[in-house]
């Protein structure tokens, strides 16, 4: 099973209370801008376990899952 890599995320809250992730701060200090959020749904992490809100994000023309498992954010590690 993959591990959870907990990350810092810059988010925007809109007037309706929706969470919109804008960028991810990786553990080594690199910042990845999120080009677009293409899907948001409650879903489990099939690789790392856990249940939360799964954001399907386009980052540098690649699609990645970003999970919000309150109160923390994570991505799936290998």
Buried (B, 14 or more C-beta within 10 A) or exposed (E): EEEBBBBEBEBEEEEEEEBEBEBBBEEEEEEBEBEEBEEBEEBEBEBBEEEBBBBBBEBEEEEBBBBBBEEBBBBBEE
